[in-house]
Amino acid sequence: MAPGVHAYLQPPGGWCLNNAGIVVSGGESALVDTVATESRARHLRTTALALNAAAPRAVVNTHFHGDHAFGNHLFPEALVIGHERTRTEMIAAGLHLTGLWPDVDWGAIELAPPQLTFTDRLTLHVGAIRAELEHIGPAHTSNDTAVWLPEHKVLFTGDLVMNGVTPFCLMGSINGSLAALQRLRAFGATTIVPGHGPLCGPEVLDQVEGYLRLVQQLAAQGHRAGLTPAETARGAALGPYAQLLDSERLVPNLHRAFAELDGVGESDPLPGPVMQTALGEMIDHHGALPCCLA
């Protein structure tokens, strides 16, 4: 994307097919996120070593989800960096993600949470490249980190932004995600590496915002009518967003939007049973367990 700045893409970008970044300068390298399975992480490592003979000395996790972090342990030379809640929530979640799709060949995954944590901002220097890490959220989760390369105007968003893929806010906030988009716009990026889906420019922020506004509209209508989130989803027309991958995420997104209408704050997580209900209703809405190609 720019001298020494590489995007590692895993199309088409659906469940657990995330993107990562490889930054190389002055004989040093660093990663933005890893990947979900052992075999994919080994491929990421091979790719990084082809770009720079020395192994990456840092891995930045944009949030705690396993598809962005399960490969951390295959970069033992690297210092793993993340928001302080990325560490605590990664430890709390453990390898739970692997149980959602038992047929995926996860390989010998070991949890490697961040060793260096921050609260608001942190600057990482990779050779001559300056990477500014900023906590933004709650949005996709409570602990999202954007990685901004100001000299190159490249922004790694993690799952704050997905391109051509349905946003997922069950563990974060719909209202918080909309606020996060305004903060992302303020960077002035010309190139965005989304957490899932193809490379894009700042126009993707309009797509994500439009979808989230529609979720809020549907939630308000369903809430007034006395419907549940699942009932609201069954009758919903998604319009231009119907073609986004993983459209079944509408159900958990509506659960979060309903909760916020009921006064749940942006920083307040939903209770575990509510999350389990939302995920179960998502599977029912989809008619089967969503496809994971990891």
N, C-alpha and C positions, 0 to 999 in steps of 0.2 A: 504493500500500500504506500510505502515511503521507504527511504533508505534505512534498512535495518528493522523495519516494522512489518511483521507478517501476520496474516490471519490464518488460522487453522480451522477449516470449515468441515462440518459433517452433515451433508445434505441427506434427506430433505429438511431436517431440523425438528422433527417431532419428538415425542417422548424420549428423553435421555440421549438425544443426538445433539449435543451442544457444540458451540464454537469455543475456540481458545485463541490465544495470541502468543507469538514468539517475538521477543524484542532482542536485537543483537547490536552491540556496539563495542568497539575497542577490545575485542577478544572476550567479552562477557555476554551473557544472555540471561533472560528471565522469561517466565511464562505468566500469562494471565489465564488462570484456570487450568485444570487438567480435564480428564474425561471419565466415563462411567465404568469401563471394564478393564481388566488386566490387558487383554489383547489390544484394545484401542490405546491404552496408555503406553504400551510398548511401541506402538506405531508413532505416537506423538513424540516419544523420546528419540526414536530413530530420526524423525524429521528434524527435531531440534538440533541433534548432533550433526546432521548434514549441513545445517546452516552455521554452526559454530562448533569447533572441535571440543571445546570445554563444555561440560554439562552445565545446565542452567544453575545459577547460584541463588535464585529466588523464584518462588511461586506465589502469585497473588491469587487468592480465592475471592471471587466477587460475591459469593454467599455460601451458605452451608450445604446446599443440596448435593447429593452424591454424584450426579452426572457432571458436576463442575469440580469435584474434589476427590473422588475415589481413587484417581490415579496419582495423587500426591506422593504416596509411599514409593513409587517407582522413580522418584527424583530425590534420592537420599542426600545428595550433595547440596540441595537447595534449602534455604530458609523459607518456611511457609508463613505467609503474611495474610492477615485478614482482620476484619472488624472484631472487636472483643466478643460480640454476640455470635459472630460466625464460629468462633471456637466453642463457646458454651453450647450452642444449638447443634453443632456438628457432633460433639461428644454425646449430647442427649439423644440425638437421632440414631447414632451408631450406623449400622448397616441395614437399617429398616427398609430402605428403598429396595434392596435385593429381594425382600419377601413379597413385594408387590408384583413382581414379574419373575416367578420361580423358574420359568423356562429359559430365561436369558443366561448365557454362559458368562457369568460375572468374573470367573477366574479367582485367583487367590488374592482377594482384596483385603487390605489392611487399612484401618483408619489412621490418617496422619493429619490431625487438626493443626491450625495455625500455631506457630511457636512465638511469633511476634504479633501483637495485637495493638490496635489503636481505637480511638473513640470517634474522632471527627475527620482528621486529615493526616496524611503521611506522604512524604515525598521519597521516591525510590529513584536512585541514579544508576542507570545501566550504561557503563561507559559514558559517552557524551549525551545520552538520551535521558531526559528528565520525564519521569512518570509521576503524575500527581494522583494520589488515591483519595477519594472523598466518599464518606458514608452518606448515602442518600436513601431516605425512607423514613418510616416503613412504607414499603411499596409491594414488590414481589414477595419479600420476606421482611423481617425486622432489621436485617443486617446487610443490605445491598451496598456494594462498593462499585463506583464508577472509576475507571482508570483513564486519565486524560493525558495525552501527549501534546502539550501546547505547541511545541515547535513544528509538529507535523499536522496538527488539527485533526488527530485521530482519537476517537473516543470508544473505548471498550465499555459496554453498558451492562454486561451480564444479562440477567433476565429481567432487568428493568425495561428492556426493549426486546421484542421478538419480531422478526420480519416475515410476514406470511404465515405466522404461527399464532394461535390464540393466546393472549395473555393469561396469566394464572396468578390470582391474588388471594387465594384462600389463606395462606400463611402470612399475608401482609395486609394491604389495605387498598380499597378502590380509591377513596379520597386521597390517600397518601401517594398512590401511583400517579394521579393527576397532578399533584403538587410536584412530584419527582420529575415529571416530564418538563415542567417549566424550568426546573434547575438544569436539566439536561440541555434544553434549548440555549441556556445562557452560556454554555461553553463555546458555542460558535463552531462546532465541529463541521468539517466538510466530508469526513468519512466516519461512518459508525459501524462498529463490529457488534451486531446484536448477539444476545445469548444463544439464539437459535435462528436459523434461516440465513439467506444470502446477505452479503455486504450491501450497504445502503448509504444514503445520505440523510440529512436531517428531515427529509420529507416523511420518513417512516414514523416520526413522532406524531404527525397528524393522523396516521392510520391507527396507531395505538390509542391516541386520545379519543378518536371517533368511536372505537369499539367500547372503551370504558364508559363514555357518555351514554352509549346505547344500553349498556348493562345497568347503569343507574336509572335510565328511563324505564326499562322493563321492570326493574325492581320496584320503582315507585308505583307503577301501574298494578303490579301483582300485589304489592303490600296493601294498597287501597282496596283492592277487590277481595282481600282476605285469602289469597292463594298462598301456597307454600312456594319456596324457591323451585322445587322440582315441577310443580304444577305450572308455574310461570314459564319455565324453560320449555315445557311441552308445546305451549302455544306461541312461542316466540318466533318472530320473523327477524332474521339476522341481516337481511339486505346485503350490502356489499361485503359484509364480514362472514358470510356463510361459507366462503371458499377458504377461509383460514384453516390450516391444519389443526387437528385436535379440538374441533368445535364443541365437543362434549364438556370442555372446561367451563362452559356457560353455567352449568349447575353449581359447582363450587363458587364461582364468581358471584352468582346471585345470592348464595348463602352469606357471603361476606357483605354484599351490598345491603341485604335485608338487615343484617346485624347493625350496620352503620346507621340505617334508618331508625333502628330501635335505640340508638344512642351509644353504641359501642364505639370507643375512641379509636383513632387511627393506630395507636400504639398498643391497643389491647388485643391480645391473641384470643381466638375463639377457643372454647373448651374442647378438650380432646374428643369427647363423644360427638360434639357437633361436627368436628372435622371428619370423623369416621363416617357419620351419616352423610355428609356432603359427598365424600368419595364414593360411598356405596350407591348413592342416588345418581352420581355421574356414570357409574358402570351400567346401572339400569337404564339410564337415558340413552346411553350409547348402544345398548343391547348386548354388550360383551365387554370383557376387559379391553381397554384401549390397547392398540398395537404399540409395542416398544421394540424398535429395531436395533437396540444396542447390542 
